[in-house]
Amino acid sequence: MIDLAALTGLRAVATHGSVVAAAEATGFTPSAVSQQVKRLERQVGVPLLDRVGRGVMLTSHGRHLVDAGEQVLADLEQLEAEIQHRAGVVTGSVRLVAFSTAMRGLVAPVARRLLDQHPDLRLTLDEREPWDAVDLVAAGQCDVGIVHRWGGVAFAVPDHVDSTRVSDDVADLVVPCAHPLAGRATVTPRDLLDVDWIATPEGTICRQWLHRMYDGTGRPPRIAHVSMEFESHLALVAAGLGVALVPRLGRAPLGPEVVAVEVTDPVPTRLVDALHRRTMADSPAVAAVLDALRAGG
């Protein structure tokens, strides 16, 4: 009989490209993942991984086992969710990943209340970027992933993953107190043609939205400094190095050196969604997590 836990480990290696990355995603040690794969090789009697340089690659047997095993694992996951739904119990372990501001502003405030309401529920939290969350949910490495997208910026989600809106998050323009725009009630992108921006790196969802916000102005935003974390944006604005677009969700209280100004035409809004696999649609544990997130949002 094929060891299903070991099959899950092999699938993680296939998804993440190495034993070390698979271990990081699943919470096991690299040694434990290696042992799972070796146990599976003994059970099926054929090699499942080939070493390539410092990494590994699935053999044709390994790829076939992962592809064929996907449906088995999905069926078992759905069966478990259906049984728990029939019993009406909120139990088991839910692995949740979220981007940093959602972890601070959305997950942290509801997690303790959720666990107090459902003492048989185990919640494991991990902070990841939205694109990582999509991959982890799709590959079965986590159960709920919190992601965001700005306005009309597309965000691809696989067909077997469902999305539930849990919150809308508005961002404000944050400027130094002495900035000419600090006294304004609202601004539009046309008021921001000559400002120096502190922005997230190129290719991030937030950076894409900043460029999209300038559609129709005839000019792109002028990026002066790049930083990944919004807390760093606030510090750089306070130092007088530029302005930043900072979401309200999980935002630290603004110090006396900076002011938040509302932006209109368009209003910069992040749509915050919770992802889960459709096979877990009947899971009372996943439903309890989604309900808590919606209430908290």
N, C-alpha and C positions, 0 to 999 in steps of 0.2 A: 504493500500500500504506500503510495506517495505521501510523504510528510508535507502537509499543507503549509506549515510554518516555514519549512525550508523552501517550498515553492514560492512563497511570498518573498523570501530573501533573495532568491534568484531573480524574481521580477524586479526587485529594487535595484539589483546590479544592472539589469538590462536597461532600466529607466535612467539611472544616474551615471552609468558608464564606468564605474569602478567600485571595488569593494569598500573603499574608504568613504566615498560619497554615499553609497547605499547605507552604510552604517550610520552616518550622520543623519540621514533622512529618517531612518527607522528607529533611532535611539539605541541600537545595539553597538557593541564594539566591532571593529573590523575582524577581530579573531572569531567572534560569534557568527558573523555573516559568512566567513570562510568555512567554518565548521558546518553551517547549514548547507552550503553548496556541496561540500564533500559528502555529507550524509545523503544528499539527493543523488549524487553521482553513484554512490554505492547502491542505492535503491534501484536505480534504473539501469545500471551497468554500463553506461557510456559516459565519455567526458562531456561536460557541459560548458566549460570555460577554457579558452586558450589565453596564455599570457602573451601580450604584445607590448614590448618595451617594459615600461613600469605599470602599464595598465592591463586590462583583460578585455576579451571579446567573447561573446557567446558563440559556441560552435553551432552548426546547423541543428544538432539535436537539442541544444539549449534553447535556441530560438523557437523551435517547434514546440518544446515543452511550455515555454512561457506563453506563446500565442494560444495554444490549446487550453492551457490552464487558466487563462483569463476568464473564460466563461464559467469554469468550475468555481473559481473564487467569487465571481459576481453572484452566481446562484446561491452559494452558501451565505454570502453577506445578506442577500435579499431574504433568504429563509430565516436567518437569525432576527432580522428586523420584523418580519411578519409574526414570528412567535412572540416576541416581546410586545408587539402591538396587540395581539390577541390577549395577552396576559395583562396588558395595561400597566406595565411596570417601567419605570425610568431607572435603568441600571446599565452597568457596563462602562467601558472607557470611551471617551470622545477625545480625539486628538484635534486640536484647533490651532490653526496658524493665522496670523494677522500681521498687517503692516504696522509700523511703529506707532503712528498716531492713533490708530484704531486700538492697539493694545493698551495705550494709556487712557484714551478718552472713551472707549466703548467697552472693551472686554474687561479690563480691571474693575470698573465700577459694578459690573453685574456678576462677576465670577463667584464672589463669596456668597451672594444671595442665592445664586443658582445651586451651589453645593449645599447650602443650608436647607433649601427646599427639597432637595433630592439627595439624601445621605448615601444612597447606593451608587451614585454617579461618580465616576472618576474623570477628571478633566486635566488634560495635559496641554500646556500652552507653548507655542514656539513663534518667535518673531521672524517673519520672512517678507520679502517683496511680493507684490501681487502676482507677477508672472511665475514666481516660484510656487506660490499657493495654488495656482491653477494646475501646474504640473503635478504637485503632490496630491491634490485631491483626485485628479484624473487617474493617477497611477496607483491609488489606494494606499498611499503613504500617510495621509491624514484624512480626517472625516469631515471637517468643516474648515473652509478657507475664507478669510475676510479679504476682499479685494476692493479697489476703487477704480473709477473711471470718470473722466471729466467731460461733461456735456456730450458733444457728439463724437468724441474720440472713441473709435471702435475698440473693443476688447474681446478677443476670440476665446470662446469657451467650448470645449468638446461637446458633442451631442449627448454623451452619456452623463453629463454633469448638469444639474439644475442650479438656477440662480434665484435668490430671494432678496429683495430690497430690504435693508435694515435701517438705513439712515441716509439723509441728504446733508452734506457738509459744505457750508459756504466758506469761501476764502476772502480775506480782506487784504487791501494794500497796506503794508506796514512801512512807515516812513519815520525818519528822525523828527523830533519835536520842532526843530528849526527849519524843516523843509518847507518850501512854498506851498505844498499841497496839504500840509498838516492841519490847516484850519478848514478844509473843505468838508462838507457833509458827504458828498459822493464824488467819484471821478469816473470817467470812461476811458477806454483805451486811447482815444485821441488826445487825452490830457497827459498821456504817458509816453509820448513819442521820443522825448529827449531825456528820460530818466536812465540811470545806470541800474541794471537789475542784478540782484543776487538770485541765482536760479539753481535748480537741481541739474545734474549732468545731462548732456545730450542723450536722447534715446529713452529717458524716463517719461512716465506718463504725465507728470506735472510739467515737464519742459515742453512736451507736445502741446499741452493745453495753453501754455503761455504764448507759444507761437500762434496757435489757433485763435487766441483772443485778439490778436492783431489783424486778423483777416479784415480786409476792407479799409485799412488805414494806409496801405501802400508802403509800409515799412515794417521790418521785423523788430522785435524787441532788442535793445542794446544790452548784451550780457557783459557785465563787468567782472563778476566773480561767480564761481561755481562751488556749491556745497550740497552734500546729500541730505543733511538733516535740517529740519525747520528750526530747531533750537539754535543751530549755528547761524541760520539766516537772521534770527532775531538779534543775536550778538553782533553780527556784522552790520546790521542796520543801526543798532545802538552806537556803534563806533563811527557812524557817518560815512560808511563805504558804499551805500546804495539803498535801494528800496527792494522789497520782497513781497511776493504774494503768498500769504501764510494761511492755511485752513484753520478754522476754529476748533475742529475736533482734536482733542489732546493738546491744545496749545497752552503753554505756560502763561501765567498772568504777565501782562506787558509791564515792563519797568517804566520809570518816569522819563526815560530817554526817547521813547518811541510812541507813535500814535497809529491806531488802526483806522483806515478810511474805507467805507463801503465802495465797491466797484459795481457799475451798472453797464448795460448795453455791450456785452452780456454780463449777467451776474455769474461769477466763477463758482460753479457748484460741482462738488465731487459726489457722484452716486456711489454709495457704499453697499456692496452686495455680499451675501454669504453663499458660498458654493458648497454643494454636497453631491455625491453620486446618486443617481436615480434609484439604485438598488437599496439605498438607505432611506427612501422616502417614507416608509412606514415605521422607522425607528423612533420610539418614544424619546430616547435620549437626544437624538438629533433635533426632534421637534421641540424639546424643552430648551435646548441651546438657542435655536432660532427664535423662539418666543421671547426668551430673555433678552436677546440682542435687539429685537424690534422694540421691546418695551424700554430698553435702555437708550435706544437711538432717538 
